[in-house]
Amino acid sequence: MKRVALALLLAAAALYALATWMAPRHLAWGYVAAFAEAAMVGAIADWFAVVALFRRPLGLPIPHTAIIPANKDRIGQRLAGFIVTHFLSTEQVTARLADFDAAGRLAAWLADRGHAERLAGRLSGVGGWVVQALDDPRVHPFVTELARSGLRQIDVARLSGQLIEALMRERRHQVLLDGVLAQLARWLGEDAVQDAISEAIAREVRVLRRVGLDQVAARLATRKVVLMIARSLLELAEDPQHRLRLAFDEQVADWAARLQEDDALRARVLRLRDELLQRPELAASVRGLWSELLAWLQAGLSAQDSWLRQRSAAGLQALGQRLAADRAVRAWINGELRAAAPRLLERHRDAIAALIEARVAGWDAGELSAELERHIGNDLQYIRINGTLVGGLVGLLIHTVTAWAGG
């Protein structure tokens, strides 16, 4: 477009030269010369006006040129004021929200499976980035200290006492005792255990070793020991009122009370907790668990058909469907949005204006001029073209009126 406008200017200059040379030969050439002369004036004047918007014409320090670079900050202020006044006024936004069913549109959008899957994919991408950022050696000490800090807040002694009391109320501690007794019975029934018992007894009966009866006596004693223990375990398992069970009840109840009321015992438990928290093995365990958790999350977020992503998409779609079916909730969301919008606008309107002003002020003047010229340059070149043609026609009109008026 610059070349077209320049070509018209050169054509007007050539036409003026030709008309001036041919003027003595015919009266009509005077009209042509007047058209061409005015066309050149119009073209050059509009070229000056267009260039003066963005830079100094020919580099000359002419006043009121390079208008956009010189007034960049003022343009930013006016732009910020225009946007805040005409787009972010409370009345306009409130009127727009009154006719806008935000909750309904959100519900319809989420209820579509494709939209829900795309949103789940976006959320998974953000989640994957967060997980990857958290799996950093610089984060591990923070996570370890966070775990330690959280565990230090737990009163292990009192919590243990309350847990034991809860187990006792439902007789779960007796179920635990039955499990221990069953495991003990199975353990005693193993040949390896009985052989170990026999060997231990044989080492003690040294007198019978001289006549070779130590192993025989040990096996007999082992069988008697196993039978006696098995009989005792059977009696204990079958009798809910067995003295050992009652003693176990008393012991457990005593421990539950002491863990909550005995300051000395509680102090020992808390001291043991603090010692365990300071051990390096805890830090290694926390780092390992943290890395495994992040790896599991990363695998679930990155796979296209992962259970986590599918469940997220299904949950978002179900949320949209429930929201679409619940008119009361939609009305509540829209009402809250309409009520919150004016407060948010009043609170942040000045900040938005300041942000626009700062953003424009931070632009480089040359880059701003070049960007504006790139977007509206074609239209500005049409001004030069129109100036050439309109100027020529005005010059022709003036010459014609002058000639007619002079007779």
Secondary structure in CASP SS format (residue, H / E / C, confidence):
PFRMAT SS
TARGET T0000
AUTHOR 0000-0000-0000
METHOD secondary structure of the structure
MODEL  1
M C 1.00
K H 1.00
R H 1.00
V H 1.00
A H 1.00
L H 1.00
A H 1.00
L H 1.00
L H 1.00
L H 1.00
A H 1.00
A H 1.00
A H 1.00
A H 1.00
L H 1.00
Y H 1.00
A H 1.00
L H 1.00
A H 1.00
T H 1.00
W H 1.00
M H 1.00
A H 1.00
P H 1.00
R H 1.00
H C 1.00
L C 1.00
A H 1.00
W H 1.00
G H 1.00
Y H 1.00
V H 1.00
A H 1.00
A H 1.00
F H 1.00
A H 1.00
E H 1.00
A H 1.00
A H 1.00
M H 1.00
V H 1.00
G H 1.00
A H 1.00
I H 1.00
A H 1.00
D H 1.00
W H 1.00
F H 1.00
A H 1.00
V H 1.00
V H 1.00
A H 1.00
L H 1.00
F H 1.00
R C 1.00
R C 1.00
P H 1.00
L H 1.00
G H 1.00
L C 1.00
P C 1.00
I C 1.00
P C 1.00
H C 1.00
T C 1.00
A C 1.00
I H 1.00
I H 1.00
P H 1.00
A H 1.00
N C 1.00
K H 1.00
D H 1.00
R H 1.00
I H 1.00
G H 1.00
Q H 1.00
R H 1.00
L H 1.00
A H 1.00
G H 1.00
F H 1.00
I H 1.00
V H 1.00
T H 1.00
H H 1.00
F C 1.00
L C 1.00
S C 1.00
T H 1.00
E H 1.00
Q H 1.00
V H 1.00
T H 1.00
A H 1.00
R H 1.00
L H 1.00
A H 1.00
D C 1.00
F C 1.00
D C 1.00
A H 1.00
A H 1.00
G H 1.00
R H 1.00
L H 1.00
A H 1.00
A H 1.00
W H 1.00
L H 1.00
A H 1.00
D C 1.00
R H 1.00
G H 1.00
H H 1.00
A H 1.00
E H 1.00
R H 1.00
L H 1.00
A H 1.00
G H 1.00
R H 1.00
L H 1.00
S H 1.00
G H 1.00
V H 1.00
G H 1.00
G H 1.00
W H 1.00
V H 1.00
V H 1.00
Q H 1.00
A H 1.00
L H 1.00
D C 1.00
D C 1.00
P C 1.00
R C 1.00
V C 1.00
H H 1.00
P H 1.00
F H 1.00
V H 1.00
T H 1.00
E H 1.00
L H 1.00
A H 1.00
R H 1.00
S H 1.00
G H 1.00
L H 1.00
R H 1.00
Q C 1.00
I C 1.00
D C 1.00
V H 1.00
A H 1.00
R H 1.00
L H 1.00
S H 1.00
G H 1.00
Q H 1.00
L H 1.00
I H 1.00
E H 1.00
A H 1.00
L H 1.00
M H 1.00
R H 1.00
E C 1.00
R C 1.00
R H 1.00
H H 1.00
Q H 1.00
V H 1.00
L H 1.00
L H 1.00
D H 1.00
G H 1.00
V H 1.00
L H 1.00
A H 1.00
Q H 1.00
L H 1.00
A H 1.00
R H 1.00
W H 1.00
L H 1.00
G C 1.00
E C 1.00
D H 1.00
A H 1.00
V H 1.00
Q H 1.00
D H 1.00
A H 1.00
I H 1.00
S H 1.00
E H 1.00
A H 1.00
I H 1.00
A H 1.00
R H 1.00
E H 1.00
V C 1.00
R H 1.00
V H 1.00
L H 1.00
R H 1.00
R C 1.00
V C 1.00
G C 1.00
L C 1.00
D H 1.00
Q H 1.00
V H 1.00
A H 1.00
A H 1.00
R H 1.00
L H 1.00
A H 1.00
T H 1.00
R H 1.00
K H 1.00
V H 1.00
V H 1.00
L H 1.00
M H 1.00
I H 1.00
A H 1.00
R H 1.00
S H 1.00
L H 1.00
L H 1.00
E H 1.00
L H 1.00
A H 1.00
E H 1.00
D C 1.00
P C 1.00
Q C 1.00
H C 1.00
R H 1.00
L H 1.00
R H 1.00
L H 1.00
A H 1.00
F H 1.00
D H 1.00
E H 1.00
Q H 1.00
V H 1.00
A H 1.00
D H 1.00
W H 1.00
A H 1.00
A H 1.00
R H 1.00
L H 1.00
Q H 1.00
E H 1.00
D C 1.00
D H 1.00
A H 1.00
L H 1.00
R H 1.00
A H 1.00
R H 1.00
V H 1.00
L H 1.00
R H 1.00
L H 1.00
R H 1.00
D H 1.00
E H 1.00
L H 1.00
L H 1.00
Q C 1.00
R C 1.00
P H 1.00
E H 1.00
L H 1.00
A H 1.00
A H 1.00
S H 1.00
V H 1.00
R H 1.00
G H 1.00
L H 1.00
W H 1.00
S H 1.00
E H 1.00
L H 1.00
L H 1.00
A H 1.00
W H 1.00
L H 1.00
Q H 1.00
A H 1.00
G H 1.00
L H 1.00
S H 1.00
A C 1.00
Q C 1.00
D C 1.00
S C 1.00
W H 1.00
L H 1.00
R H 1.00
Q H 1.00
R H 1.00
S H 1.00
A H 1.00
A H 1.00
G H 1.00
L H 1.00
Q H 1.00
A H 1.00
L H 1.00
G H 1.00
Q H 1.00
R H 1.00
L H 1.00
A H 1.00
A H 1.00
D C 1.00
R H 1.00
A H 1.00
V H 1.00
R H 1.00
A H 1.00
W H 1.00
I H 1.00
N H 1.00
G H 1.00
E H 1.00
L H 1.00
R H 1.00
A H 1.00
A H 1.00
A H 1.00
P H 1.00
R H 1.00
L H 1.00
L H 1.00
E H 1.00
R H 1.00
H H 1.00
R H 1.00
D H 1.00
A H 1.00
I H 1.00
A H 1.00
A H 1.00
L H 1.00
I H 1.00
E H 1.00
A H 1.00
R H 1.00
V H 1.00
A H 1.00
G H 1.00
W C 1.00
D C 1.00
A H 1.00
G H 1.00
E H 1.00
L H 1.00
S H 1.00
A H 1.00
E H 1.00
L H 1.00
E H 1.00
R H 1.00
H H 1.00
I H 1.00
G H 1.00
N H 1.00
D H 1.00
L H 1.00
Q H 1.00
Y H 1.00
I H 1.00
R H 1.00
I H 1.00
N H 1.00
G H 1.00
T H 1.00
L H 1.00
V H 1.00
G H 1.00
G H 1.00
L H 1.00
V H 1.00
G H 1.00
L H 1.00
L H 1.00
I H 1.00
H H 1.00
T H 1.00
V H 1.00
T H 1.00
A H 1.00
W H 1.00
A H 1.00
G C 1.00
G C 1.00
END
